[in-house]
Amino acid sequence: MEIKGELKEIIFQNDVNGYTIGILDTDDEELTIVGYLPFISIGDNLKLIGKYVMHQDYGRQFKIETFEKVMPETAAGLERYLANGMIKGIGPAIAKRITQKFGEETLHILKFEPYRLAEVRGISKDKATEISAQFNENWELWQIVGFLEKFGIGVQNAQNVYKALGVNAINEIESNPYILIDLANNVDFKLIDKIAMELGFEYNNEKRIKCAIKYSISKATTNGHCTVLEDELYNYVRLLLGVQNEEIEDCIIDLKIKGDIKIEEREDNNWVYLASYFSAEENIVKKILSLDRARNLKQIQNFDSELKKIEESSALILSDKQREAVEAVNSNNVCIITGGPGTGKTTIIKIILELYKSKKKKVVLCAPTGRAAKRMTETTGEEAKTLHRLLEIGKIQDDPKSKFNDYDIAPIDADVIIVDEMSMVDVFLMNYLLKAIYQGTKLVLVGDVDQLPSVGPGNVLADLINSERLKTIVLNKIFRQAAKSKIILNAHRVNSGKNFIRQEESEEELNKDFFYIKENNQNKIVEQIISLCGGRLKAYGDYDFFKSIQVITPTKKGTLGTKDLNKILQEHLNPESEDRPEKQNLGVTYRIGDRVMQIKNNYDIFWERDVDEYETGTGVFNGEFGTILSIDEVEKRVKIKFDDEKYAWYQYTELDQIEHAYAITVHKAQGSEFDVVIIPIVQAAPMLLTRNLLYTGMTRSKKLLIIIGNANVIEFMINNVDSKKRNTGLEYKLKCAD
């Protein structure tokens, strides 16, 4: 049956699949509704199709099968809709003025006479145009959202589809549903395929087969691969579609001719790429070898004496290996420096910086994330930028499907560019960086090749090193001061396949900066974490949770995953308070004082910083940490201060860009350092329980590391070096290049 009403309350909403429990206000009653309602807000008017069911605990409910968002039919309903924060620039006060002014005509004004909105106090002509444009775009988008819901495609992808296809999106998709594979991320091919077959597509239709080929390659790239074996691609597509090899081959040839895919013929096998991935690797090879072979214009003469002056003035004495690294930078245009914690990478960066500055050369420091750039700034005393900010990437989409390899990037004005945390740089970011470097500029790549590879596709640092085409210095000596740290000693032990150092093996001079708490019971591990964060560490070393402590876990799911730990830690460290506002979003409660993290790149968000001098800018990027300062219920927005002292206002509709960061995954922690790190270890998927994941987590700690968990699982992680090898072609292309 069909019911209509206004959504009065969201009791629960799953942020992954949109499953919702809410209260709908109909003309007859308020009732509980349950089902999949992605991307709706309180105040929305809905038409629901479904049936009444009786829940054994919660009584009568309406179970949703499909839904449609409809426009409110009364001025009061429209006021609530406009006030729900979906349209930037309209809060409750302005929504009330608009509906009081225009009454039942409000809809007509918004759609067809937007200039009249300027008759409302507080709305300029420009703002009137902007409000109308947002309203109409939102409404057109919602029609597409409703249509795309049956394809399992969410609102973010619906916006991409709308931008690509415009108002004819529905007609175009109905004529060829397979185009969605090119327009949206994480699309369920089987669902699209099912709908296409219902629309009358033949099982061996070439659009179907071509779509399946691209989907199959794209699916591999989500696991960090850049390419797939041709034989495996044939097998996968054949099983997926039930078609013959000959039909697949015809479509592969056609896709290759059109430039959608590339095939690399190696000695052993053929490898198939999406064109943008192949181009990124090819561009990296051409540019980095060209840089390396160029005349060494920035070389410092009388190197030994100049280096000695810097050592004396900075009171930094280099080891033979560190000196070799600095000499390599001077003698080569491109140089890689790799090593684990305590091997002196930071000292080398400082010396290179001072050496070239003393010769009036411009040195640019950068890193892949905000936290890594901030740490680089703190250790060198010079400003380091994120690669996104340095490259002024702006609004380039993050999706490699957009084929923006040819995007124009502004050149970097520098004599020497030093990139830290190189293990986090993927093929696309490396491609952009190299595009921006002038011939003759020195490029120094610094990182720990044994850490986790980048979240994005490729294994750039390892491929560059393994190609043996670029000068590489491997730092393998732990310095005396660092050797006193059990954190560093144990990290190196784990990296070499050994277990943690036992107390009887340790010498008295070792720092008490590492503790292992053996515990198998998950609930008791949670109790230990709460106790440590809630006061034990404060008493032990005056470590305050919000300033110094970070919980890092291998997984998102389960009792010791980030989702559950974030809720538990928020409950204990920042509990509900009657005198402070809260904001519920997608099943998560946000409070003033919460530690949060940005989880996607937002190139447009406006920020301000007022430390030494006032400055403004745009852009907050994936992985940046912050704290909620205030929640404005009137303007429906949240103020967040980030670790680099900038602060930004987030509309309620933008809260899907952040998540709690009381506990974070090892992948999210990469590139960051924290005074105290607590790592719970528990049974999880073998692909998460790897040596380099444990090693990466351990090396995030500066002063104190506490590992709690099952000894057998830890031993498994240390021995599990069979972490899935990434299929890339960068090393191969470098080795084959002239």
Secondary structure, DSSP 4 states (H G I P E B T S, - for coil): -EEEEEEEEEEEE-TTT-EEEEEEE-SS-EEEEEEE-TT--TT-EEEEEEEEEEETTTEEEEEEEEEEEE--SSHHHHHHHHTTS-STT--HHHHHHHHHHHGGGHHHHHHH-GGGGGGSTT--HHHHHHHHHHHHHHHHHHHHHHHHGGGT--HHHHHHHHHHHGGGHHHHHHH-GGGHHHHSSS--HHHHHHHHHHTT--TT-HHHHHHHHHHHHHHHHTTT-S-EEHHHHHHHHHHHH---HHHHHHHHHHHHHHTSEEEEE-SS-EEEEEHHHHHHHHHHHHHHHHHHHS--TTPPSSHHHHHHHHHHHHT-PPPHHHHHHHHHHHH-SEEEEEE-TTSSHHHHHHHHHHHHHTTT--EEEEESSHHHHHHHHHHHSS-EEEHHHHHT-TT--S-GGG--TT---PPB--SEEEE--GGG--HHHHHHHHHTBPTT-EEEEEE-TTS---SSS--HHHHHHHHT-SEEEEE----HHHHT-HHHHHHHHHHTT-PPPPGGGS-TTS-S-EEEEE---HHHHHHHHHHIIIIIHHHHH---HHHHEEEEES-SSSTTSHHHHHHHHHHHHS---TTS-EEEETTEEEETT-EEEE-S-EEEEEEEEESSSEEEEEEE-TT-EEEEEEEETTTTEEEEEETTSEEEEEEGGGGGGEEE-SEEEHHHHTT--EEEEEEEE----TTTS-HHHHHHHHTTEEEEEEEEE-HHHHHHHHH---PPPP--SHHHHHHH--
